[in-house]
């Protein structure tokens, strides 16, 4: 309802919109957590945001799918081919630069804006709590990476089935590949969110993620190559513990029957593979703990 104030110009009005109590259902923490997860997952691909925000994630997803489609086309076009040109477990290693770019762009988008505009305490007012926020953001980032890496594997698998490659071999390889990219998604998602949550500046978060993934992989690969050339092949498998990419490579080599990308194909055996797996799990748990500590301070 609006009324005209006596003696005031005609353009001056008081609007009495009133207040109404909410009488609907109280959906609680679970609903809030699911909503935050859904919103964060959609935001990772620019859905529900401006058209500009959709460009990079959609381009990267398109390139990943296009690479998979090209591999299928090559396998089908070459006479006598009985397998895909790249193993399912190798696809994420080959396209790691695209995955790293996606993570660098979307991890800061997921958490930096909340920190920059100091909206995090509003989340914690009620009914959502810190653990809900961290779990929802962590799960959303891991899910986004799983979609980015898993959808191309589905394309590879469907192409292999249409090409009538061996069903059991392809199904086994596809299952191994999905386990590998699931592990990679959780590990990379945790690392990306931790680095992005350290600063409210989105640009700093982007640079930190790119530098961490690129520098560690480049340094480890270089030292591994030097070790191979100097006859110190035994050190190669242990050097792989110092990079997220080589960690995933080592786990899938040891337990998923993947071909190692290490120099000379000298990936870790089962014994060293256990160490790789423990380091991966420790990093994931550590990322969760750091995020909980970070948001405990932010919420004060």
C-alpha positions as CSV (number, residue, x, y, z in Angstrom):
1,X,0.0,0.0,0.0
2,X,1.3,3.5,-0.8
3,X,0.1,6.8,0.6
4,X,0.8,10.5,-0.3
5,X,2.4,12.6,2.4
6,X,0.5,15.9,2.9
7,X,2.5,18.9,1.8
8,X,5.1,16.9,0.0
9,X,5.6,16.9,-3.8
10,X,3.6,14.5,-5.8
11,X,6.7,12.4,-6.5
12,X,7.3,11.8,-2.7
13,X,5.5,8.6,-1.5
14,X,5.8,6.3,1.5
15,X,5.4,2.6,0.6
16,X,4.1,0.5,3.3
17,X,4.9,-3.0,2.1
18,X,4.5,-4.6,5.5
19,X,6.1,-7.8,6.8
20,X,4.7,-11.3,6.7
21,X,5.9,-14.3,8.7
22,X,7.1,-17.3,6.9
23,X,4.6,-20.1,7.5
24,X,6.2,-22.7,5.1
25,X,8.1,-25.9,6.0
26,X,11.5,-25.5,7.7
27,X,13.8,-27.6,5.5
28,X,16.8,-27.6,7.7
29,X,20.5,-28.2,7.3
30,X,20.3,-31.1,4.8
31,X,18.3,-29.0,2.3
32,X,20.6,-26.0,2.8
33,X,23.7,-28.2,2.2
34,X,22.2,-29.8,-0.9
35,X,21.2,-26.3,-2.2
36,X,24.8,-25.0,-1.7
37,X,26.2,-28.1,-3.4
38,X,23.9,-27.7,-6.4
39,X,24.5,-24.0,-6.7
40,X,28.3,-24.5,-6.4
41,X,28.3,-27.3,-9.0
42,X,26.2,-25.2,-11.4
43,X,28.5,-22.2,-10.8
44,X,31.6,-24.3,-11.8
45,X,30.2,-24.4,-15.3
46,X,28.8,-20.9,-15.3
47,X,25.2,-22.0,-15.1
48,X,23.0,-19.4,-13.4
49,X,25.7,-16.8,-14.0
50,X,26.5,-14.3,-16.8
51,X,27.2,-15.5,-20.3
52,X,30.8,-14.4,-19.8
53,X,31.2,-16.8,-16.9
54,X,30.1,-19.8,-19.1
55,X,32.7,-19.3,-21.8
56,X,35.8,-20.8,-20.4
57,X,34.3,-23.8,-18.6
58,X,32.1,-24.7,-21.5
59,X,35.1,-24.3,-24.0
60,X,37.2,-26.6,-21.8
61,X,34.5,-29.2,-21.5
62,X,34.0,-29.0,-25.3
63,X,37.7,-29.5,-26.0
64,X,37.9,-32.5,-23.6
65,X,34.9,-34.1,-25.4
66,X,36.3,-33.2,-28.8
67,X,39.6,-34.8,-28.0
68,X,37.8,-38.0,-27.0
69,X,35.7,-37.9,-30.1
70,X,38.8,-37.5,-32.3
71,X,40.4,-40.5,-30.7
72,X,37.3,-42.6,-31.4
73,X,37.2,-41.4,-35.0
74,X,40.9,-42.3,-35.5
75,X,40.4,-45.8,-34.0
76,X,37.4,-46.4,-36.2
77,X,39.0,-45.0,-39.4
78,X,42.2,-47.0,-39.2
79,X,41.7,-50.5,-40.6
80,X,42.5,-53.4,-38.3
81,X,42.4,-51.3,-35.1
82,X,41.2,-53.3,-32.2
83,X,41.7,-50.7,-29.4
84,X,41.6,-47.0,-28.6
85,X,44.7,-45.0,-29.3
86,X,44.9,-44.0,-25.6
87,X,44.0,-46.1,-22.5
88,X,41.1,-44.8,-20.3
89,X,43.5,-44.4,-17.4
90,X,45.9,-42.3,-19.6
91,X,43.3,-39.8,-20.8
92,X,43.4,-37.5,-17.8
93,X,47.2,-37.6,-17.7
94,X,47.3,-36.5,-21.4
95,X,44.8,-33.7,-20.8
96,X,46.1,-32.6,-17.5
97,X,46.8,-29.0,-18.7
98,X,43.1,-28.5,-19.5
99,X,42.0,-30.0,-16.2
100,X,44.5,-27.7,-14.4
101,X,43.2,-24.7,-16.3
102,X,39.6,-25.5,-15.4
103,X,40.5,-26.0,-11.7
104,X,42.5,-22.7,-11.6
105,X,39.5,-20.8,-13.0
106,X,36.7,-22.4,-11.1
107,X,38.1,-23.1,-7.6
108,X,38.6,-19.4,-6.8
109,X,35.1,-18.6,-8.3
110,X,33.7,-21.1,-5.8
111,X,35.2,-19.7,-2.6
112,X,37.0,-16.4,-3.3
113,X,33.9,-14.2,-3.8
114,X,32.4,-15.4,-0.5
115,X,35.6,-14.4,1.2
116,X,36.0,-11.1,-0.7
117,X,32.5,-9.8,0.0
118,X,32.5,-11.2,3.6
119,X,29.4,-13.2,3.0
120,X,30.7,-16.4,4.7
121,X,29.3,-15.5,8.2
122,X,25.9,-15.1,6.6
123,X,26.0,-18.8,5.6
124,X,26.8,-19.8,9.2
125,X,24.1,-17.7,10.8
126,X,21.6,-20.6,10.4
127,X,20.8,-23.4,9.8
128,X,24.0,-24.3,7.9
129,X,27.3,-24.9,9.8
130,X,31.0,-24.7,8.8
131,X,31.2,-28.4,8.1
132,X,28.2,-28.2,5.8
133,X,29.8,-25.4,3.9
134,X,33.1,-27.1,3.5
135,X,31.6,-30.5,2.5
136,X,29.3,-28.9,0.0
137,X,32.0,-26.8,-1.7
138,X,34.5,-29.8,-1.6
139,X,31.9,-32.2,-3.1
140,X,30.8,-29.7,-5.7
141,X,34.4,-29.0,-6.9
142,X,35.2,-32.7,-7.0
143,X,31.9,-33.4,-8.9
144,X,32.7,-30.7,-11.5
145,X,36.1,-32.2,-12.1
146,X,34.6,-35.7,-12.4
147,X,32.1,-34.4,-15.0
148,X,35.0,-32.7,-16.9
149,X,37.1,-35.9,-16.9
150,X,34.4,-38.6,-16.8
151,X,32.2,-37.5,-19.7
152,X,35.0,-37.9,-22.3
153,X,35.6,-41.4,-20.9
154,X,32.0,-42.2,-21.6
155,X,32.4,-40.9,-25.2
156,X,35.5,-43.2,-25.5
157,X,33.6,-46.1,-24.2
158,X,30.5,-45.6,-26.4
159,X,32.8,-45.2,-29.4
160,X,34.6,-48.4,-28.6
161,X,31.3,-50.2,-28.3
162,X,30.1,-48.8,-31.6
163,X,33.4,-49.9,-33.2
164,X,32.7,-53.4,-31.8
165,X,36.0,-53.6,-29.8
166,X,36.2,-56.4,-27.2
167,X,33.4,-55.7,-24.7
168,X,35.1,-57.1,-21.6
169,X,38.4,-55.4,-22.2
170,X,36.8,-52.0,-22.9
171,X,34.4,-52.3,-19.9
172,X,37.3,-53.2,-17.6
173,X,39.4,-50.3,-18.9
174,X,36.5,-47.9,-18.6
175,X,35.9,-48.9,-15.0
176,X,39.5,-48.5,-14.2
177,X,39.5,-45.1,-15.9
178,X,36.5,-43.9,-13.9
179,X,38.1,-44.9,-10.6
180,X,41.3,-43.1,-11.6
181,X,39.5,-39.8,-12.5
182,X,37.3,-40.0,-9.4
183,X,40.5,-40.1,-7.3
184,X,42.1,-37.3,-9.3
185,X,38.9,-35.2,-9.0
186,X,38.8,-35.4,-5.2
187,X,42.6,-34.8,-4.8
188,X,42.7,-31.9,-7.3
189,X,39.4,-30.4,-6.0
190,X,40.8,-30.3,-2.4
191,X,44.1,-28.8,-3.4
192,X,42.4,-26.2,-5.6
193,X,40.0,-25.1,-2.9
194,X,42.7,-24.8,-0.3
195,X,44.8,-22.6,-2.5
196,X,41.8,-20.5,-3.5
197,X,40.6,-20.1,0.1
198,X,43.9,-18.6,1.3
199,X,43.1,-15.3,-0.4
200,X,40.0,-13.4,-1.3
201,X,41.7,-12.2,-4.5
202,X,40.5,-14.3,-7.3
203,X,43.6,-13.6,-9.5
204,X,45.9,-14.7,-6.7
205,X,44.0,-17.9,-6.4
206,X,44.2,-18.6,-10.1
207,X,47.9,-18.0,-10.1
208,X,48.4,-20.2,-7.1
209,X,46.6,-23.2,-8.5
210,X,48.3,-23.0,-11.9
211,X,51.7,-22.6,-10.3
212,X,51.2,-25.5,-7.9
213,X,50.1,-28.0,-10.5
214,X,52.5,-26.8,-13.2
215,X,55.7,-26.2,-11.2
216,X,55.4,-29.4,-9.2
217,X,54.7,-31.6,-12.3
218,X,57.5,-29.9,-14.3
219,X,60.0,-30.2,-11.5
220,X,59.2,-33.8,-10.8
221,X,59.2,-34.8,-14.5
222,X,62.5,-33.1,-15.0
223,X,64.3,-34.7,-12.1
224,X,62.8,-38.1,-13.0
225,X,64.2,-37.7,-16.6
226,X,67.6,-36.8,-15.1
227,X,67.5,-39.8,-12.8
228,X,66.7,-42.1,-15.8
229,X,69.5,-40.7,-17.9
230,X,72.0,-41.0,-15.1
231,X,71.1,-44.6,-14.3
232,X,69.3,-43.8,-11.0
233,X,66.0,-45.5,-12.1
234,X,65.3,-46.6,-8.5
235,X,64.7,-43.0,-7.5
236,X,62.1,-42.4,-10.2
237,X,59.2,-44.0,-8.4
238,X,59.8,-42.1,-5.1
239,X,60.2,-38.7,-6.9
240,X,56.6,-39.1,-8.1
241,X,55.4,-38.5,-4.5
242,X,56.0,-34.8,-4.9
243,X,53.4,-33.9,-7.6
244,X,49.6,-34.3,-7.6
245,X,49.7,-35.5,-11.2
246,X,52.4,-38.1,-10.7
247,X,50.7,-39.2,-7.5
248,X,47.6,-40.2,-9.4
249,X,49.8,-41.8,-12.1
250,X,51.5,-43.9,-9.5
251,X,48.3,-45.1,-7.8
252,X,46.7,-46.1,-11.1
253,X,49.9,-47.8,-12.3
254,X,50.2,-49.8,-9.1
255,X,46.5,-50.8,-8.6
256,X,44.6,-50.2,-11.9
257,X,46.9,-51.8,-14.4
258,X,47.7,-48.5,-16.1
259,X,50.8,-47.9,-18.2
260,X,53.0,-45.4,-16.3
261,X,54.0,-42.1,-17.8
262,X,57.2,-42.1,-15.8
263,X,60.5,-42.3,-17.8
264,X,61.1,-45.8,-19.0
265,X,57.6,-46.8,-17.8
266,X,59.2,-47.5,-14.4
267,X,56.1,-46.8,-12.3
268,X,55.7,-47.9,-8.7
269,X,55.0,-51.5,-7.8
270,X,52.4,-52.7,-5.3
271,X,54.6,-51.8,-2.2
272,X,55.4,-48.3,-3.4
273,X,51.9,-48.0,-4.6
274,X,50.6,-48.4,-1.1
275,X,52.8,-45.4,-0.1
276,X,51.3,-43.4,-3.0
277,X,47.8,-44.2,-2.0
278,X,48.4,-43.3,1.6
279,X,50.0,-40.0,0.5
280,X,46.9,-39.3,-1.7
281,X,44.5,-40.0,1.1
282,X,46.6,-38.0,3.6
283,X,46.5,-35.0,1.2
284,X,42.7,-35.2,0.8
285,X,42.2,-35.4,4.5
286,X,44.7,-32.6,5.0
287,X,42.9,-30.4,2.5
288,X,39.6,-31.0,4.3
289,X,41.2,-30.2,7.7
290,X,42.8,-27.0,6.3
291,X,39.5,-25.8,4.9
292,X,37.7,-26.5,8.2
293,X,40.3,-24.5,10.0
294,X,40.2,-21.7,7.5
295,X,36.4,-21.3,7.7
296,X,36.5,-21.6,11.5
297,X,38.5,-18.3,11.5
298,X,36.5,-16.7,8.7
299,X,33.2,-17.3,10.5
300,X,34.3,-15.4,13.7
